[in-house]
Amino acid sequence: MTADLSNSSRTSTIGSVLGVSLADLQKSNVFTSNLPPDPSFKTPAESHNAPRANLGPRMVKDALYTFVRPEQTNEPELLGISQTAMRDIGLREGEEKLEDFKSLVAGNKIFWDNKSAEGIYPWAQCYGVVHGQVSLATAQVTAAMCDTINTDVSRGQYLFSNPRTLIPKHAMKSSLRVLAEPHILALPTVKQYLDLVFSLALNALRIPTTRALSLTMAPKSRVRRETIETGAIVTRFAQSWLRIGTFDILRFRGNRKLIRTLATYVAEHVFPGWESLPAAVAISLPATSSNFRPARSIPPYEIQGDAPGEENRFARLYREIARRNAVTVAYWQAYAFTNGVLNTDNTSLLGLSLDFGPFAFLDNFDPSYTPNHDDHMLRYCYKNQPSIIWWNLLRLGESLGELIGAGAEVDEEEFVNEGVREEFAPELIKRAETIIERTRKEYQDVFDAEFRRLMHARLGLVSHKETDFDELFSGLLDTMEALELDFNHFFRRLSSIRVAEIKTAEQRRDLAGRFFHKEGVTGLGNTEDSARERIAEWLAKWRIRVQEDWNDADIERETAMKKMNPKFIPRSWILDEVIQRVEHGGEREIIGKVMKMALNPFDDEWDTGDRAQEERFCGDVPRGNRQMMCSCSS
């Protein structure tokens, strides 16, 4: 049974409203046409006709990908698809019922003809460095099938270039060396279902993310994780799957020529071109200043700024990547999404939520929470996400440092072909360090501006005051942590409070109970009286600010707040229950119901046929299921 899902609030602007067939969908191979392949198998035919044993795990050098065919999936079962994703890719409704589509998302169909050697052959990326060894992690289980072409897609202040790369993440024995898991046949249904629902939810929450198209069960594949599990395939798509780790492997090997090739490809094919990158900005201005939306359309070869921080086009590229990631992390923090593993391999050059680790949304507000039970040092916990993304961006700065530091000499023939002259090195290093440090400040400014904007909107505020951060934002987060309040429930419940309901101190104390868990007040040292008093004090400050912005327009404010504060969040306990019901109870229909809720998180109800279940999934998290954790292999 396939769960066919739609999202009535969104309509397609790709081609016609009806979309096109899979056969007619325009496809390309932009990635493999512009970047160097595995030198051992330079063409699809060489890889396709090679014995499978010759494609086994090994080092791949001087390349950014290797051609590799996926292993066939036996008796695949399509469990769910996202109609929203279908429309955004440009596929017509009903295409998912055809065998060609089912075969594609199961990894069994490729767009290449062996006889004519024409078409688009699957490939796997090279990236990553682990423990001093080159690791091409996840490439074994990820094959890109093709780039699909449609109209430009805009999101906020950013434009993406046309192609979306379609990837069934599944079984594939490739030539890429995987240090830890060389014999995986498929990822478990548990992990793949989480990937699917979370990517749908993040996109619906307007958080930049890679997207899921479909979930296919591989019933004949068994996967050894903590237990033996049924294999599955999630087919995802994104404007690009390049990540900071793609540069890491090149820096580790000292491949300066390929670093330049890759950086140029990113600017010209991942982004809309060099002219799309941001002009130099003043640093450490107030968060509301125009540095959040810098000028663009700078000629590629123009040098901006004064010594020692003159910026060439590669510096602008670095800054753009940092800015995009700052925006994404601000969304994560504002909605309490925690990735769980944020190494450079999991940090997108486009600032997309990528390759989710043991991820989760916070239940109770706990800044030190990590969903990764192996992260004993809390490196990737909620509060550390902004700083760990900057740490990753600093690694990217090291990879691009020579290009950034070269300034106006970046295109000089001697520099391109021979490298850095000894006498030029001190100037280059100083310039690179200056630009990277300025980018750190710019990253902080962009993050701060976006986080404040989102928090103002979640609290129903229209105007921005400097005092809001200390009096409202920090005070609220401190209260949530001390009283162990549910983060996203608080904002949704706050949305429905009318100003007249909290006019007096007594009213505010009485109403404070709406934010408690079912079992009452929790948290060390708290009593019901002290908890009510603390919430009431915060509500008094919030009421003043809301009245300043809205007067008595409660209905309009509530409508605006509910568009920012979701009722449904795909929490870990819900997904764990769904997985158990599907795998052990055969309840396939529950997949579609939860996916529908994830696609429309701001709705009040979803017409799934089980209103009681909808309310249970949106209600208080069972005490024993709060702050769940899992491993990277779950």
C-alpha positions in Angstrom: 0.0 0.0 0.0 1.4 3.4 -1.0 0.6 6.5 1.0 -0.2 9.2 -1.5 0.1 12.6 0.2 -0.8 16.1 -0.9 -0.5 19.5 0.6 -3.4 21.6 -0.5 -1.8 24.9 0.7 0.9 24.7 -2.0 0.5 24.6 -5.8 3.0 23.8 -8.5 4.6 26.5 -10.5 6.8 24.1 -12.4 5.9 23.9 -16.0 2.1 23.4 -16.0 0.1 22.7 -12.9 -0.3 19.1 -14.2 3.4 18.4 -14.5 5.0 16.0 -16.9 5.8 12.3 -17.1 9.0 10.8 -15.8 10.1 10.1 -19.3 9.4 13.8 -20.4 11.0 15.4 -17.3 14.1 17.1 -18.6 17.3 15.6 -17.2 20.9 16.4 -17.2 24.3 15.4 -15.8 25.7 18.8 -14.8 27.8 17.3 -12.0 29.5 14.6 -14.0 29.9 16.9 -17.1 31.9 19.5 -15.3 34.0 17.6 -12.7 36.7 15.0 -13.0 35.7 11.3 -12.6 37.4 8.4 -11.0 40.5 7.9 -13.3 40.1 4.1 -13.1 36.7 4.2 -14.7 36.5 7.5 -16.7 33.3 6.6 -18.6 30.0 5.0 -17.6 30.7 2.2 -20.0 34.0 1.3 -18.3 32.3 1.1 -14.9 29.2 -0.6 -16.2 31.1 -3.4 -18.0 33.6 -4.0 -15.2 33.2 -7.0 -13.0 31.5 -6.0 -9.7 34.6 -7.3 -7.8 36.7 -4.6 -9.5 34.4 -1.9 -8.2 34.9 -2.9 -4.6 36.1 -0.5 -1.8 39.4 1.2 -2.6 40.9 4.7 -2.6 39.7 7.1 -5.4 42.1 10.0 -6.0 42.1 13.0 -8.3 38.3 12.8 -8.7 35.1 14.1 -7.2 33.0 11.1 -8.1 33.0 7.6 -9.4 30.5 6.0 -11.8 28.8 3.1 -10.1 25.6 1.2 -10.7 23.3 0.4 -7.8 22.6 -3.1 -6.8 19.2 -4.4 -7.7 16.5 -4.3 -5.0 14.4 -7.5 -4.9 10.7 -7.1 -4.5 10.6 -3.5 -3.5 7.5 -2.0 -2.0 6.7 1.7 -2.3 5.4 2.8 1.1 5.0 6.5 0.7 5.5 9.5 -1.6 5.2 13.2 -1.2 2.9 14.8 -3.7 4.4 18.2 -2.8 7.8 16.9 -3.8 6.4 15.4 -7.0 5.0 18.8 -8.0 8.1 20.7 -7.0 10.2 18.4 -9.1 7.7 18.8 -12.0 6.2 15.3 -12.1 2.5 14.9 -12.8 0.1 13.3 -10.3 -0.3 9.6 -10.8 3.2 9.1 -12.1 4.1 7.4 -8.8 1.7 4.5 -9.7 3.7 3.6 -12.8 6.4 0.8 -12.7 9.1 3.1 -14.1 8.7 5.5 -11.2 8.7 2.7 -8.6 11.7 1.1 -10.3 13.6 4.5 -10.3 13.1 5.2 -6.6 14.0 1.6 -5.7 17.3 2.1 -7.5 16.5 -0.4 -10.2 16.1 2.0 -13.1 18.8 4.2 -14.6 18.7 6.6 -17.5 21.5 5.0 -19.4 21.6 2.6 -22.4 24.3 0.0 -22.4 24.2 -0.7 -26.1 24.5 2.9 -27.2 26.4 4.1 -24.1 24.2 7.1 -24.0 22.3 8.7 -21.2 23.0 9.6 -17.6 24.8 7.0 -15.4 24.6 7.0 -11.6 27.5 8.3 -9.7 28.7 8.7 -6.1 30.5 11.7 -4.6 33.9 11.7 -2.9 34.2 13.5 0.4 35.4 13.4 4.0 38.4 12.9 6.2 38.2 10.7 9.3 41.0 10.0 11.8 43.7 11.0 9.4 42.5 8.6 6.7 40.6 9.4 3.6 37.0 8.3 4.1 34.4 8.4 1.4 31.7 7.8 4.0 28.1 7.2 2.9 29.1 7.0 -0.8 28.6 3.2 -0.6 24.9 3.7 0.1 24.2 6.8 -1.9 23.9 7.0 -5.7 22.9 10.1 -7.6 20.7 9.1 -10.5 20.3 12.3 -12.5 19.8 16.1 -12.3 16.3 17.2 -13.0 15.7 20.6 -14.6 12.9 23.0 -14.0 12.3 26.7 -13.4 14.3 28.7 -10.9 13.2 28.1 -7.3 13.4 31.0 -4.9 13.5 30.8 -1.1 13.6 34.0 0.9 16.6 36.1 -0.1 18.3 33.4 -2.0 18.1 32.0 -5.6 19.1 28.5 -6.3 20.3 27.3 -9.7 18.1 25.0 -11.7 19.1 21.4 -11.3 18.0 19.1 -8.4 19.9 16.0 -8.0 17.8 12.9 -7.4 19.4 10.4 -5.0 17.9 7.0 -3.9 19.9 6.4 -0.7 20.2 2.7 -0.8 22.2 -0.4 -1.7 25.3 0.1 -3.8 28.7 -1.5 -3.6 31.0 1.2 -5.0 34.7 1.7 -5.5 34.6 4.2 -2.7 36.4 3.2 0.5 34.1 3.2 3.5 36.1 2.7 6.7 33.4 1.7 9.1 30.6 0.0 7.1 31.9 -1.7 3.9 29.1 -4.3 3.6 25.9 -2.4 4.0 23.2 -3.6 1.6 20.5 -1.0 2.5 19.7 1.4 5.3 17.1 0.2 7.8 13.5 1.2 7.5 13.7 2.9 10.9 16.4 5.3 9.7 14.9 5.9 6.3 11.4 6.7 7.7 12.9 9.2 10.1 14.8 10.8 7.2 11.6 11.0 5.2 9.3 12.6 7.8 11.9 15.0 9.1 12.8 16.4 5.7 9.1 16.9 5.0 8.6 18.6 8.3 11.7 20.9 8.0 10.6 22.0 4.5 7.0 22.7 5.8 8.5 24.8 8.6 10.4 26.8 6.0 13.8 25.5 7.3 16.3 25.1 4.4 16.6 21.4 3.8 17.2 18.6 1.4 13.9 16.9 0.5 12.4 13.4 0.5 10.4 12.2 -2.4 9.6 8.6 -1.5 10.1 5.7 0.9 10.5 2.2 -0.5 10.8 -1.0 1.6 13.4 -3.6 0.6 11.9 -6.7 2.3 14.6 -9.1 1.1 17.4 -6.9 2.5 18.4 -7.3 6.1 20.5 -4.7 7.8 22.6 -5.2 10.9 22.5 -2.2 13.3 21.7 -2.5 17.0 19.4 -5.3 15.8 18.7 -7.0 12.5 16.3 -4.7 10.6 14.4 -4.7 7.3 16.2 -2.5 4.6 14.6 0.5 3.0 15.4 3.2 0.5 14.5 6.9 0.8 14.8 8.9 -2.4 15.8 12.5 -1.8 16.5 15.5 -3.9 18.3 18.8 -3.4 19.8 21.6 -5.5 23.2 20.2 -4.6 24.6 17.5 -2.3 28.0 19.1 -2.1 29.2 19.7 1.4 32.2 21.1 3.3 33.6 17.6 3.5 33.9 17.6 -0.3 36.6 20.2 0.1 38.1 18.5 3.1 39.3 15.5 1.1 41.0 17.7 -1.4 42.7 19.8 1.3 43.9 16.7 3.1 45.5 15.5 -0.1 47.0 18.9 -1.0 45.1 18.9 -4.3 45.0 22.7 -4.9 44.1 22.4 -8.6 41.0 20.4 -7.8 40.0 22.8 -5.0 40.0 25.6 -7.5 38.0 23.5 -10.0 35.4 22.6 -7.4 35.1 26.2 -6.0 34.5 27.4 -9.6 31.9 24.7 -10.2 30.1 25.7 -7.0 29.9 29.3 -8.0 28.9 28.8 -11.6 26.7 25.7 -11.3 25.4 25.4 -7.7 24.9 29.1 -7.2 23.5 31.2 -10.1 26.9 32.5 -11.0 29.7 34.7 -9.6 27.6 37.8 -9.9 25.1 36.3 -7.4 27.6 36.5 -4.6 27.5 39.2 -1.9 29.4 42.4 -2.1 31.7 43.4 0.8 29.8 44.6 3.9 30.6 46.5 7.0 31.1 44.2 9.9 29.6 44.3 13.4 26.8 46.7 12.5 23.5 46.4 14.4 21.6 43.2 13.6 18.9 45.1 11.7 21.3 46.9 9.4 21.6 46.4 5.6 24.5 44.0 6.0 21.8 41.2 6.2 20.9 41.9 2.5 24.1 43.0 0.8 24.4 44.3 -2.7 25.1 41.7 -5.4 25.9 41.7 -9.1 29.6 42.3 -8.5 31.7 41.6 -11.6 33.6 38.3 -11.1 37.1 39.8 -11.4 36.5 42.9 -9.3 38.5 43.3 -6.1 36.7 44.9 -3.1 37.9 46.4 0.1 41.2 47.7 1.5 44.4 45.9 2.6 44.9 43.6 4.3 41.3 42.3 3.6 40.8 42.8 -0.1 38.1 40.4 -1.3 38.3 38.5 -4.6 35.5 36.3 -6.1 36.6 33.3 -4.0 36.3 35.3 -0.8 32.8 36.3 -1.8 32.0 32.6 -2.4 33.2 31.7 1.1 31.1 34.4 2.6 28.0 33.3 0.8 28.4 29.8 2.1 28.8 31.1 5.6 25.8 33.4 5.3 23.5 30.6 4.1 24.6 28.4 6.9 24.0 31.1 9.4 20.4 31.5 8.3 19.8 27.7 8.5 21.2 27.4 12.0 19.1 30.3 13.1 16.0 28.3 11.9 17.3 25.2 13.8 17.6 27.2 17.0 14.3 29.0 16.6 12.4 25.7 16.1 14.7 23.6 18.4 15.8 21.2 15.7 18.9 19.3 16.8 20.9 17.4 14.1 22.9 15.1 16.3 26.0 14.9 14.1 27.3 18.1 12.5 30.7 17.2 11.1 31.9 18.8 7.9 30.4 15.9 5.8 27.0 16.9 7.2 27.4 20.7 6.5 25.9 21.8 3.1 27.6 24.4 0.9 24.1 25.6 0.2 23.1 25.8 3.8 20.7 23.0 3.6 19.8 20.6 6.4 21.7 17.6 5.2 22.3 13.9 6.0 20.5 14.0 9.3 22.3 12.2 12.1 20.4 10.9 15.2 18.2 14.0 14.9 15.2 15.3 17.0 13.2 18.3 18.0 13.6 19.3 21.6 10.7 18.3 23.9 11.5 20.1 27.2 13.8 23.0 26.6 17.2 21.8 27.5 20.1 23.6 25.8 22.5 20.7 26.5 20.2 18.1 24.9 21.7 15.9 22.1 19.7 13.1 20.5 23.0 11.3 19.9 23.6 8.9 22.7 27.3 8.5 21.6 27.9 12.3 21.9 29.2 12.1 25.5 31.0 15.4 25.3 27.9 17.2 23.9 29.8 18.5 20.9 26.6 18.5 18.8 24.1 19.4 21.4 21.4 22.1 20.8 23.3 25.1 22.3 26.5 24.2 20.4 25.0 24.0 16.9 25.9 27.7 15.9 29.5 27.3 17.1 30.0 23.9 15.6 28.8 25.1 12.2 31.3 27.9 12.4 34.0 25.4 13.3 33.1 23.6 10.1 33.1 26.8 8.1 36.6 27.5 9.5 37.7 24.2 8.0 36.3 25.4 4.7 38.2 28.6 5.1 41.4 26.5 5.4 40.5 24.7 2.2 39.9 27.9 0.3 42.6 29.9 2.2 45.1 30.0 -0.7 42.4 31.3 -3.1 41.0 33.8 -0.7 44.4 35.1 0.4 45.7 35.5 -3.1 43.6 38.6 -3.6 44.2 40.2 -7.0 46.9 37.6 -7.9 44.4 34.7 -7.8 44.4 34.6 -11.7 48.1 35.2 -12.3 49.5 32.4 -14.4 52.4 31.7 -12.0 50.0 31.4 -9.0 47.6 29.2 -10.8 50.2 26.8 -12.2 53.1 27.0 -9.7 51.5 28.0 -6.4 52.5 30.6 -3.8 55.9 32.3 -4.1 57.8 32.3 -0.8 58.0 36.0 -0.6 54.2 36.4 -1.2 53.2 33.9 1.5 53.1 36.3 4.5 50.8 38.7 2.6 48.6 35.8 1.4 48.3 34.4 4.9 47.5 37.8 6.5 44.8 38.5 3.9 43.2 35.0 4.3 43.2 35.3 8.1 41.7 38.8 7.9 38.9 37.7 5.6 38.1 34.5 7.6 37.9 36.5 10.8 35.6 39.1 9.1 33.5 36.2 7.9 33.2 34.9 11.4 31.7 38.2 12.5 29.5 38.4 9.5 28.3 34.8 10.3 27.4 36.0 13.8 25.6 39.1 12.5 23.5 37.1 10.0 22.7 34.4 12.6 21.7 37.0 15.2 19.5 39.0 12.8 17.7 35.9 11.5 17.3 34.4 15.0 15.8 37.6 16.4 13.5 37.9 13.4 12.2 34.4 13.9 11.8 34.8 17.6 9.9 38.0 17.2 7.5 36.4 14.8 7.0 33.3 17.0 6.1 35.7 19.9 3.7 37.6 17.7 5.8 40.8 17.7 5.9 43.1 14.7 8.3 45.8 15.9 11.8 45.1 17.1 13.2 46.6 20.3 16.8 46.1 21.6 15.4 45.3 25.0 13.3 42.4 23.6 16.3 40.0 23.6 17.0 40.3 27.3 13.5 40.9 28.7 11.6 38.5 26.5 13.8 36.0 24.7 16.4 35.2 27.3 13.8 35.4 30.1 11.5 33.0 28.4 14.3 30.5 27.6 15.5 30.6 31.2 12.0 30.0 32.4 11.4 27.1 30.0 14.7 25.5 31.1 14.1 25.9 34.9 10.5 24.6 34.7 11.2 21.9 32.1 8.5 23.3 29.7 7.9 21.9 26.2 9.5 24.3 23.7 7.2 24.2 20.7 4.1 23.6 22.8 4.7 26.8 24.6 4.7 29.0 21.5 1.5 27.3 20.0 -0.4 27.7 23.3 0.8 31.3 23.7 -0.7 32.0 20.2 -4.2 31.5 21.5 -4.0 33.6 24.6 -6.1 36.8 24.4 -4.8 40.0 26.0 -7.9 40.3 28.1 -7.2 36.9 29.7 -3.9 38.1 31.2 -4.9 41.7 32.3 -4.4 41.1 36.0 -1.7 39.3 38.0 -4.3 36.8 39.3 -5.4 36.0 35.7 -1.8 35.5 34.6 -1.1 33.1 37.5 -4.3 31.1 36.8 -3.5 30.9 33.1 0.1 29.8 33.6 -1.0 26.2 34.1 -1.7 25.9 30.4 2.0 25.5 29.9 2.6 22.7 32.4 2.9 19.1 31.6 -0.1 16.8 32.5 1.8 15.6 35.7 2.1 19.2 36.8 5.2 21.3 37.7 8.6 19.6 37.2 12.1 20.8 37.5 14.3 20.9 40.6 13.3 23.3 43.4 10.0 24.4 41.8 6.7 24.5 43.5 3.4 25.1 41.7 3.2 28.6 43.2 6.7 29.5 42.3 6.2 28.2 38.7 3.0 30.1 38.2 4.5 33.3 39.5 7.5 33.0 37.2 5.4 32.4 34.1 3.0 35.2 35.2 5.9 37.7 35.4 7.0 36.9 31.9 3.4 37.1 30.6 3.1 40.6 32.0 6.1 41.7 29.9 4.8 39.9 26.8 1.3 41.5 27.2 2.8 45.0 27.1 4.8 44.3 24.0 1.8 42.7 22.2 -0.4 45.6 23.0 2.2 48.0 21.6 2.2 46.1 18.3 -1.4 45.0 18.0 -3.6 47.0 20.4 -6.6 44.7 20.9 -6.4 42.9 17.5 -6.2 39.5 19.1 -7.7 37.5 16.3 -5.3 38.9 13.7 -2.3 38.3 16.0 -3.4 34.8 16.8 -3.7 34.1 13.0 -0.2 35.4 12.4 1.3 33.5 15.4 -0.2 30.2 14.3 1.4 30.6 10.9 4.8 30.6 12.7 4.1 28.2 15.6 3.3 24.6 14.5 0.8 22.4 16.2 2.4 19.3 15.0 6.1 18.4 15.4 7.4 14.9 14.4 8.7 14.0 17.7 10.9 11.0 18.4 8.3 9.1 20.4 5.7 9.5 17.6 8.1 8.2 14.9 9.2 5.4 17.2 5.6 4.3 17.7 4.8 4.5 14.0 7.8 2.4 13.1 6.7 -0.3 15.6 3.2 -0.3 14.2 4.4 -0.6 10.6 7.1 -3.2 11.2 5.3 -5.4 13.8 1.6 -4.6 13.2 1.5 -4.1 9.4 -0.3 -0.7 9.8 1.0 0.8 6.5 -1.8 3.5 6.5 -0.2 5.3 9.6 2.7 6.4 7.4 0.5 8.5 5.2 -1.3 10.0 8.2 1.8 11.2 9.9 3.3 12.4 6.7 0.2 14.5 6.0 0.6 16.1 9.4 4.3 16.8 8.8 3.5 18.4 5.5 0.9 20.7 7.2 2.3 21.4 10.7 0.4 24.7 11.3 -3.1 23.3 10.7 -5.5 22.6 13.6 -6.7 19.3 12.2 -5.8 17.0 9.3 -8.8 14.9 8.3 -6.9 11.7 8.7 -9.9 9.8 9.9 -8.6 9.6 13.5 -9.0 12.9 15.3 -8.2 11.4 18.7 -4.9 10.2 17.3 -4.1 13.6 15.8 -4.7 15.3 19.2 -2.6 12.6 21.0 0.3 13.2 18.6 0.0 17.0 19.2 -0.4 16.7 22.9 1.8 16.2 25.9 4.8 14.0 25.3 4.6 10.9 27.6 7.0 11.5 30.5 9.1 8.4 29.8 9.5 9.3 26.1 10.9 12.9 26.5 14.4 13.7 25.2 14.8 10.3 23.5 18.3 9.4 22.1 19.6 7.1 19.5 22.8 6.2 17.7 24.1 7.2 14.3 23.2 3.8 13.0 19.7 3.7 14.3 
